[in-house]
Amino acid sequence: MAKKVESMTKRVAAFKKRLPVYRKSPKTFFKEILNFSPDKWQESVSDDIAKYRFVSVRSGQGVGKTALEAAITLWFLCCFPFPRVVCTAPTRQQLNDVLWAEISKWQSQSPILKRILKWTKTKIYMKNYEERWFATARTATKPENMQGFHEDYMLFIVDEASGVDDRIMAAIFGTLSGDYNKLFMCGNPTKTSGFFFDSHNRDRAIFRTHQVSCLDSPRTSKENIEMLKRKYGEGSDVYRVRVQGQFPRGEAGTFITLEATEHAAKEVKIEPTGTTLVIGVDVARYGDDETSMYAGIGKKTVGQHSHFKESTMVTVGNAIRLAKDMLLKHPEVEHVKFNVDDTGVGGGVTDRLIEVINEEGYGWEVVPVNNGSSSLDEYCANLVTEMWQSVRTDLETNLTNFIKGDPGVMQLPDDDTLISQLATRKWRMTSKGKMILESKDDMKKRGLKSPDRADAFVLTFGEFLVEAPEHIMLPSIGSVSVKR
């Protein structure tokens, strides 16, 4: 018996020495302390939880999310001083019978954790520190259940997050004020609204997001996947949610689907084609909106720049610099064209850009674009809708090509802000039977920021019909390479 006690004492001492490693690498803690070998997606998510404050995972059924939640609970509880871990779920059955039972399983299988932790039906605590070092289970039934927690090291784990009321999520989020206060949400993406949905859409820039498909998981039942496929079809919302870990087809009125934007950012890989460099510039000035510009060759983004609260003169300088940088990287370019949002302060950028190009003799082209002007497309109410429609068509073509095994036609930068802005703008049908995009003012009324990056991207890659050239083509001075 004495030898066993001595051996365990040494193991606990060795565990304490490894804490700096475990804090940075949850997967190492999983393997060495829990004897849990995580899948690749579980490793990736746990790495993000260690590095970032807010992580959100949407997944199909049976991919191992509950095991990961349990492992993360024990990692945080054991590796940081005086932590608070709050585990919650929409129902008592999901919380107690599923998640809390999973935590008990992994804790009881680890000799070290059996030695240092005490498990009860509602609380797991570090022995001798019951009041300040613990994890607790709280059902997500009312906001006050989530309030009153304050520690330097605090983690909220929300299981089946789609089913948790927004008021409760707001209470949780409001509690997380410290630098090492974290939120980890997991669940099947059953709803196209609410806090969990927003974490993968309008608030995507705040969260580290992951999507886990049953098709990619070694843990899932292939028979169940085939059953769902036969019963509901691959294109059904049931298959999307339960198997692919995707939200239903989208909130009513959304113009471009999240699926299409994510696919173009993560799956499509194309090379620049053609000899024209197009730079789309969406102009803000000193407000809270963002001045954004993208550079594209063919349907491939090759450069990007954004800034806040700068003058139109600074915007012109940044646009010129972006063009020059791209010309150095892409010697195949023979022509440069700027598509500039010409409404409001954008008109000043257009005018000064033309002056600089003329003064320097670059021989580049400037196209003033009035987003609100009428469209020659019989199905679109204005120009901005027509350009967005063009981009939407390319993004949907990507999905069609993917099914056929062909390469895509448009690649998006893997930029959460851009993806979010493209996938959250709505549209409606006018009384004349034409599509019209939601205005920026209406988006702000919904609590969304102005889609500045999305508009700049659409100015770069969107296409529209013209009756006669209204843009300004500067006279050529010979080779564009005269001044790069």
Legacy VTK file of the C-alpha trace (Angstrom):
# vtk DataFile Version 3.0
C-alpha trace
ASCII
DATASET POLYDATA
POINTS 484 float
0.000 0.000 0.000
2.816 2.385 0.909
4.430 1.804 -2.484
1.164 2.560 -4.254
0.775 5.814 -2.319
4.373 6.763 -3.070
3.893 5.947 -6.762
0.741 8.068 -6.985
2.444 10.940 -5.176
5.198 10.893 -7.775
2.663 10.811 -10.608
0.814 13.813 -9.190
4.111 15.685 -8.839
4.986 14.849 -12.448
1.529 16.029 -13.504
2.092 19.405 -11.823
5.408 19.833 -13.659
3.640 19.189 -16.975
0.990 21.876 -16.376
2.693 24.547 -18.552
2.596 22.079 -21.455
-0.996 21.049 -20.820
-2.233 24.651 -20.647
-1.007 25.313 -24.177
-1.853 21.870 -25.567
-5.164 20.326 -24.440
-4.621 17.381 -26.790
-1.478 16.454 -24.841
-3.523 16.497 -21.620
-6.162 14.324 -23.317
-3.627 11.697 -24.337
-1.438 11.621 -21.214
-4.032 12.124 -18.465
-7.338 10.903 -19.912
-6.000 8.279 -22.307
-8.269 9.916 -24.882
-7.044 10.038 -28.492
-8.826 12.974 -30.165
-9.849 13.037 -33.801
-8.264 15.729 -35.993
-11.253 18.050 -35.658
-11.232 17.615 -31.871
-7.543 18.519 -31.806
-8.192 21.595 -33.937
-11.075 22.773 -31.762
-9.151 22.201 -28.531
-6.189 24.162 -29.922
-8.526 27.074 -30.634
-10.026 26.909 -27.144
-6.524 27.181 -25.687
-5.636 30.173 -27.883
-8.902 32.085 -28.213
-11.769 33.184 -25.992
-14.825 32.235 -28.056
-15.222 28.974 -30.020
-18.373 27.666 -31.713
-18.791 24.232 -33.327
-21.709 23.078 -35.456
-21.768 19.383 -36.188
-23.702 16.370 -37.342
-24.827 13.703 -34.903
-22.468 11.235 -33.287
-19.148 12.861 -34.212
-17.821 12.912 -30.621
-18.744 16.418 -29.496
-19.865 15.312 -25.993
-16.568 13.500 -25.419
-14.698 16.648 -26.431
-16.820 18.819 -24.123
-16.084 16.460 -21.227
-12.360 16.406 -21.972
-12.231 20.210 -22.236
-14.063 20.525 -18.905
-11.486 18.357 -17.150
-8.563 20.066 -18.925
-9.620 23.546 -17.850
-10.524 22.400 -14.331
-7.154 20.737 -13.754
-4.756 23.057 -15.540
-5.641 26.549 -14.268
-5.718 27.988 -10.737
-9.082 28.495 -9.058
-11.170 28.077 -12.228
-14.924 28.093 -12.678
-16.327 25.811 -15.357
-20.055 26.100 -16.006
-21.618 23.371 -18.146
-25.104 23.939 -19.485
-27.620 22.525 -21.946
-31.275 23.231 -22.827
-32.646 20.231 -20.909
-31.812 18.454 -17.664
-31.664 15.136 -19.506
-29.077 16.421 -21.980
-27.016 18.021 -19.237
-27.127 15.364 -16.520
-27.626 12.101 -18.389
-25.367 12.897 -21.327
-22.724 15.588 -20.721
-22.263 15.248 -16.948
-22.202 11.456 -17.221
-19.524 11.730 -19.915
-17.392 13.916 -17.647
-17.747 11.330 -14.865
-16.655 8.554 -17.208
-13.387 10.220 -18.217
-12.613 11.443 -14.702
-13.119 7.994 -13.200
-10.853 6.380 -15.811
-7.893 8.586 -14.890
-5.977 7.538 -11.731
-4.594 11.050 -11.257
-7.967 12.779 -11.661
-9.593 10.293 -9.288
-6.947 11.315 -6.780
-7.239 15.118 -7.082
-10.911 15.653 -8.071
-14.197 14.891 -6.342
-17.259 14.238 -8.560
-20.871 14.758 -7.441
-24.148 14.911 -9.368
-23.983 18.687 -9.767
-20.378 19.620 -9.071
-16.804 18.503 -9.640
-14.238 20.196 -7.460
-10.563 20.124 -6.625
-10.136 18.413 -3.282
-9.546 20.865 -0.421
-10.777 23.776 -2.594
-14.481 23.029 -2.898
-15.687 26.650 -2.792
-13.360 28.215 -5.382
-12.075 25.465 -7.703
-14.887 23.628 -9.421
-17.052 22.779 -12.415
-20.807 22.880 -12.068
-23.874 21.820 -14.062
-26.588 24.446 -14.603
-29.627 23.810 -16.798
-30.240 26.638 -19.295
-33.768 27.447 -18.164
-33.436 31.022 -16.895
-30.806 33.781 -17.209
-30.149 34.073 -13.471
-28.760 30.516 -13.494
-25.819 31.837 -15.498
-25.065 34.948 -13.474
-22.906 35.571 -10.428
-19.789 33.762 -11.673
-16.579 35.799 -11.526
-13.066 34.401 -11.682
-9.878 35.122 -13.602
-10.130 31.671 -15.202
-13.658 30.850 -16.272
-15.136 28.637 -18.992
-18.767 28.244 -20.072
-19.539 25.095 -22.079
-22.902 25.197 -23.865
-24.094 21.864 -25.247
-26.804 21.759 -27.954
-26.386 25.513 -28.211
-29.059 25.963 -30.900
-31.681 25.177 -28.273
-30.532 27.707 -25.672
-32.634 30.857 -25.391
-30.963 34.085 -26.513
-31.624 35.764 -23.165
-29.629 33.047 -21.432
-26.818 33.297 -23.955
-26.759 37.083 -23.462
-26.436 36.545 -19.699
-23.532 34.133 -20.258
-21.781 36.423 -22.699
-22.181 39.385 -20.354
-20.450 37.448 -17.593
-17.302 36.826 -19.652
-15.398 40.025 -18.888
-11.940 38.707 -18.015
-9.066 38.098 -20.413
-9.184 34.374 -19.684
-12.945 33.997 -19.593
-13.970 31.630 -22.394
-17.088 30.351 -24.158
-17.277 27.004 -25.960
-20.531 26.246 -27.812
-21.385 22.988 -29.546
-24.480 21.634 -31.229
-26.470 20.508 -34.216
-27.259 23.621 -36.297
-31.042 23.287 -36.163
-32.083 26.968 -36.256
-31.322 29.811 -38.673
-31.610 32.462 -35.996
-30.349 33.089 -32.503
-27.021 33.431 -30.713
-25.538 30.144 -31.949
-26.522 30.825 -35.569
-25.104 34.353 -35.316
-21.767 32.990 -34.079
-21.369 31.313 -37.476
-22.790 34.240 -39.453
-23.055 37.896 -38.429
-20.740 37.457 -35.398
-18.352 35.119 -37.161
-15.461 37.570 -36.843
-15.706 37.284 -33.029
-15.724 33.473 -32.876
-13.411 30.704 -33.994
-15.894 28.506 -35.835
-15.803 24.867 -36.920
-18.156 22.692 -38.969
-17.940 18.905 -38.481
-19.640 16.481 -40.860
-20.538 12.898 -40.023
-19.072 12.003 -43.408
-15.611 12.968 -42.123
-15.862 11.352 -38.687
-14.622 7.823 -37.929
-17.035 7.669 -34.973
-20.336 7.968 -36.838
-22.655 5.200 -37.958
-22.421 4.849 -41.721
-25.658 2.833 -41.669
-27.463 5.746 -40.029
-26.047 8.150 -42.607
-27.307 5.952 -45.445
-30.711 5.666 -43.784
-31.050 9.453 -43.548
-29.864 9.780 -47.133
-32.472 7.305 -48.409
-35.298 8.632 -46.263
-34.830 12.389 -46.682
-32.395 12.891 -49.583
-28.966 14.556 -49.619
-30.448 17.973 -50.361
-32.903 17.920 -47.455
-32.540 20.050 -44.348
-32.620 16.916 -42.176
-29.566 15.530 -43.985
-27.814 18.916 -43.881
-28.334 19.330 -40.127
-27.973 15.751 -38.860
-25.255 14.527 -41.209
-23.365 17.470 -42.697
-23.495 19.740 -39.668
-24.846 22.568 -41.826
-27.602 25.010 -41.001
-30.866 24.624 -42.908
-30.889 26.267 -46.315
-30.867 29.672 -44.777
-32.976 32.305 -43.149
-35.870 33.391 -45.342
-34.760 36.215 -47.582
-30.985 35.651 -47.360
-29.522 36.404 -50.790
-26.347 34.267 -50.683
-26.188 31.093 -48.588
-23.559 30.481 -45.930
-22.875 27.122 -47.565
-21.899 28.770 -50.851
-19.560 31.307 -49.241
-17.832 28.789 -46.975
-17.377 26.368 -49.847
-15.760 29.058 -52.012
-13.390 29.995 -49.181
-12.390 26.533 -47.986
-12.803 24.146 -50.906
-12.224 26.078 -54.140
-8.631 26.526 -55.274
-8.121 28.299 -58.602
-5.340 30.280 -60.231
-5.549 33.856 -61.563
-6.623 33.959 -65.207
-6.361 36.809 -67.685
-4.247 39.950 -67.865
-6.559 42.498 -66.210
-6.209 43.487 -62.565
-9.512 44.749 -61.110
-9.599 46.649 -57.814
-12.998 47.258 -56.212
-13.113 50.107 -53.682
-15.980 50.608 -51.213
-15.460 53.985 -49.566
-16.160 55.095 -46.006
-14.643 58.125 -44.326
-14.543 58.999 -40.635
-17.512 57.002 -39.309
-17.681 53.464 -37.954
-17.843 51.930 -41.428
-14.766 50.415 -43.046
-13.138 51.438 -46.300
-12.364 48.184 -48.106
-10.753 47.198 -51.379
-10.026 43.877 -53.077
-7.747 43.125 -56.008
-8.704 40.341 -58.385
-7.382 38.662 -61.511
-10.062 36.593 -63.178
-12.155 35.192 -60.324
-9.250 34.925 -57.881
-8.571 37.406 -55.068
-4.904 38.372 -55.145
-4.859 41.291 -52.685
-6.909 43.159 -50.097
-6.734 46.274 -47.942
-9.059 47.786 -45.313
-8.875 50.785 -43.002
-11.018 52.908 -40.682
-11.366 56.653 -40.139
-9.075 57.948 -42.873
-9.540 60.731 -45.425
-10.416 60.190 -49.067
-6.848 61.200 -49.955
-5.473 58.366 -47.832
-7.931 56.008 -49.545
-6.617 57.060 -52.966
-3.048 56.489 -51.810
-3.880 53.029 -50.500
-5.631 52.099 -53.756
-2.599 53.207 -55.798
-0.253 51.305 -53.501
-2.369 48.138 -53.754
-2.250 48.339 -57.562
1.520 48.787 -57.594
2.064 45.911 -55.160
-0.074 43.603 -57.297
1.749 44.606 -60.490
5.055 43.633 -58.896
3.653 40.238 -57.885
1.825 39.598 -61.165
3.938 40.657 -64.159
1.372 39.100 -66.509
-1.015 42.007 -65.861
-1.427 44.331 -68.851
-4.314 46.486 -67.670
-5.500 47.899 -64.336
-9.102 48.883 -63.661
-10.595 50.480 -60.529
-14.301 50.003 -59.825
-15.073 52.684 -57.229
-18.253 53.135 -55.212
-19.013 56.629 -56.510
-21.881 57.510 -54.167
-21.361 59.973 -51.298
-17.722 60.429 -50.294
-16.754 57.885 -52.942
-17.075 60.602 -55.578
-14.074 62.392 -54.089
-12.019 59.196 -54.324
-13.014 58.758 -57.961
-12.041 62.321 -58.883
-8.686 62.308 -57.097
-7.815 58.830 -58.363
-8.361 60.036 -61.933
-6.168 63.088 -61.284
-3.296 61.035 -59.858
-3.429 58.512 -62.687
-3.397 61.311 -65.273
-0.586 63.191 -63.524
1.579 60.086 -63.242
0.707 58.738 -66.686
-0.190 55.254 -65.517
-2.726 54.556 -68.267
-5.122 52.856 -65.842
-8.926 52.820 -65.993
-11.378 54.200 -63.426
-15.032 53.123 -63.378
-17.358 55.170 -61.121
-20.140 52.838 -59.929
-23.407 54.212 -58.571
-24.814 51.250 -56.649
-28.300 52.711 -56.494
-28.599 53.433 -60.196
-31.018 51.430 -62.331
-30.040 48.116 -63.833
-30.416 46.960 -67.414
-31.092 43.456 -66.107
-34.857 42.966 -66.230
-34.788 40.944 -62.991
-32.797 43.402 -60.834
-34.076 46.694 -59.439
-30.683 48.389 -59.220
-27.024 48.001 -60.066
-25.834 46.703 -56.711
-28.422 43.891 -56.837
-27.248 42.979 -60.331
-23.602 42.781 -59.230
-24.454 40.722 -56.143
-26.576 38.445 -58.337
-23.549 37.869 -60.575
-21.398 36.868 -57.589
-24.173 34.644 -56.222
-24.370 32.821 -59.556
-20.622 32.139 -59.488
-20.745 30.885 -55.891
-23.650 28.551 -56.648
-21.833 27.327 -59.767
-18.981 26.328 -57.455
-21.333 23.980 -55.612
-22.710 22.503 -58.833
-19.204 21.945 -60.195
-18.103 20.334 -56.939
-20.848 17.707 -57.203
-19.698 16.987 -60.774
-16.062 16.786 -59.700
-15.110 19.912 -61.675
-13.079 22.844 -60.299
-14.869 25.939 -59.065
-15.095 29.267 -60.849
-14.654 31.746 -57.948
-12.424 31.551 -54.881
-13.131 33.596 -51.740
-10.485 34.615 -49.217
-10.902 32.649 -45.991
-11.982 35.810 -44.175
-14.714 35.365 -41.575
-15.829 38.996 -41.822
-16.247 38.797 -45.599
-18.025 35.428 -45.394
-20.389 36.757 -42.738
-21.251 39.909 -44.699
-21.926 38.015 -47.926
-24.136 35.448 -46.177
-26.339 37.734 -44.072
-27.664 40.323 -46.516
-31.337 39.858 -47.385
-33.423 40.683 -50.429
-37.063 41.118 -51.403
-39.226 41.308 -54.494
-40.482 44.730 -55.566
-44.030 45.410 -56.770
-42.620 45.331 -60.319
-41.350 41.797 -59.843
-37.660 42.706 -59.538
-35.126 41.608 -56.934
-33.698 44.297 -54.676
-31.043 43.924 -51.997
-31.563 45.020 -48.438
-30.194 48.537 -47.859
-27.277 49.172 -45.526
-29.562 51.223 -43.277
-31.972 48.289 -42.938
-29.071 45.958 -42.143
-27.968 48.286 -39.350
-31.516 48.252 -37.972
-31.132 44.467 -37.656
-27.986 45.025 -35.618
-25.586 44.248 -38.474
-22.632 46.320 -39.545
-22.393 47.827 -43.005
-21.266 45.090 -45.466
-18.248 47.103 -46.607
-15.950 44.176 -47.407
-18.722 42.345 -49.222
-19.528 45.402 -51.334
-15.848 45.883 -52.180
-15.574 42.230 -53.156
-18.677 42.529 -55.352
-17.269 45.696 -56.972
-14.195 43.643 -57.860
-15.867 40.514 -59.200
-19.492 41.412 -59.925
-20.618 41.876 -63.509
-23.314 44.187 -64.870
-24.812 45.192 -68.195
-23.994 48.583 -69.715
-25.804 50.374 -72.526
-22.951 52.722 -73.267
-19.683 53.282 -71.387
-20.356 55.742 -68.593
-16.956 55.176 -67.052
-13.798 57.123 -67.771
-11.168 55.360 -69.850
-7.881 57.154 -69.565
-5.871 57.503 -72.769
-3.259 54.818 -73.167
0.354 55.935 -73.046
1.698 52.704 -74.437
2.727 49.812 -72.236
1.230 49.747 -68.759
4.649 48.753 -67.522
5.910 52.316 -68.055
5.023 53.090 -64.428
4.288 50.234 -62.075
LINES 1 485
484 0 1 2 3 4 5 6 7 8 9 10 11 12 13 14 15 16 17 18 19 20 21 22 23 24 25 26 27 28 29 30 31 32 33 34 35 36 37 38 39 40 41 42 43 44 45 46 47 48 49 50 51 52 53 54 55 56 57 58 59 60 61 62 63 64 65 66 67 68 69 70 71 72 73 74 75 76 77 78 79 80 81 82 83 84 85 86 87 88 89 90 91 92 93 94 95 96 97 98 99 100 101 102 103 104 105 106 107 108 109 110 111 112 113 114 115 116 117 118 119 120 121 122 123 124 125 126 127 128 129 130 131 132 133 134 135 136 137 138 139 140 141 142 143 144 145 146 147 148 149 150 151 152 153 154 155 156 157 158 159 160 161 162 163 164 165 166 167 168 169 170 171 172 173 174 175 176 177 178 179 180 181 182 183 184 185 186 187 188 189 190 191 192 193 194 195 196 197 198 199 200 201 202 203 204 205 206 207 208 209 210 211 212 213 214 215 216 217 218 219 220 221 222 223 224 225 226 227 228 229 230 231 232 233 234 235 236 237 238 239 240 241 242 243 244 245 246 247 248 249 250 251 252 253 254 255 256 257 258 259 260 261 262 263 264 265 266 267 268 269 270 271 272 273 274 275 276 277 278 279 280 281 282 283 284 285 286 287 288 289 290 291 292 293 294 295 296 297 298 299 300 301 302 303 304 305 306 307 308 309 310 311 312 313 314 315 316 317 318 319 320 321 322 323 324 325 326 327 328 329 330 331 332 333 334 335 336 337 338 339 340 341 342 343 344 345 346 347 348 349 350 351 352 353 354 355 356 357 358 359 360 361 362 363 364 365 366 367 368 369 370 371 372 373 374 375 376 377 378 379 380 381 382 383 384 385 386 387 388 389 390 391 392 393 394 395 396 397 398 399 400 401 402 403 404 405 406 407 408 409 410 411 412 413 414 415 416 417 418 419 420 421 422 423 424 425 426 427 428 429 430 431 432 433 434 435 436 437 438 439 440 441 442 443 444 445 446 447 448 449 450 451 452 453 454 455 456 457 458 459 460 461 462 463 464 465 466 467 468 469 470 471 472 473 474 475 476 477 478 479 480 481 482 483
